[in-house]
Amino acid sequence: MSRMRLAFGLVLGLVLTSAAAAGGCSETAGQQPQQKGGATASPAVPVTAAAVIEKDMPLEVSVIGSVEAYSTVTVRAQITGELTTVKFEQGDDVQEGQELFTLDRRPLEAALLQAEATLERDSANAANAKAILERQEQLTQRGIVARETRDTARTQVAALEATLASDRAAVENAKVQLQYATIRAPISGRTGALMVTAGNLVRANDQTPLVTINQVTPVYVSFAFPEAMLADLRRYMARGTLHVEAKLANDPAGARAAGRITFVDNAVDQTTGTIKLKGTFANEDRTLWPGQFANVNVRLTTEPNVIVVPSAAVQTGPDGSYVYIVKADQTVEMRPVTVARLAGNETVIKQGLAKGDSVVTDGHLRLVPGSRVTVRDAAGEKAGS
């Protein structure tokens, strides 16, 4: 009897244990779908966005140019002599006609006096020859002197008149040479480095100049313009003066100078596919200096009512340019666009966007089509908060 009770207890325990195990498995199986169904969605990506706008935009061409002096004169001596005085400091601004150098005048003054003395002597001889000729004419008419004697007197007068002409030319030349002893500024401008000092012997038309003068007000900015836009350039120039803007590439202040196009070269450079242009700038504040490089913007016209977005919104992929559009449900759509041109920090869109669209300007790296986003302003705060 006791053995039967023991066996019954063992069987009952096994049954209860199996039931408990089966109940635990069913509970676990019931909980798994609940965890799967209650999983948390991916968080929204913070981005900044800007509205697509429509406005008038200037049509500009940006190139690199260099500043050139409006005119440059290399000053050289036209006579040989000792340089006695220098009447300016190198780097000074000089005016046209201002005295710059003087050379030793004494040999030139002596040469002028000698030429004048020769002229006076020959003038006296010519006067005497004319008086002799008059007497010979009278005597010949009276038959006292042979005609040959009169003809000789005439020849003597003609020869002395030619000598007088030569003497007068020698006097004028001596005066010119004396004027060359004083060297004046041929143009107004700024002087460069002084190549000689007082006491040096300078030679006429020596290869080494005395000084170089650059006119910097006004000044030129020379640049190469794309051949592809030459037709547009000529068309807009026919309508009126084209304005050009220059900004020095290494100027932290970002100063800009305004000018106008005054020169278009007569041929396209086939090696570069560009044509040389020059803009004239008043340069009264001397922002531009000969030899400097400058960023040049040529404004051809202003296009009305074009679609514009910040340049940061336009991305480049394997299939071309695209932007992310922020839709009303706070998800993004990747949309291909056709870029017309860049204008500073803005991009003109030819096709793909409409006025009022919202485009992502920052946060592109974490986006895929359909991503949820949280739009923030430039300072990083939620829009509207």
Summary of the structure (lengths in Angstrom):
residues: 385
radius of gyration: 47.7
end to end distance: 83.7
largest distance: 205.7
contacts: 1057
relative contact order: 0.18
helix: 32%
strand: 38%
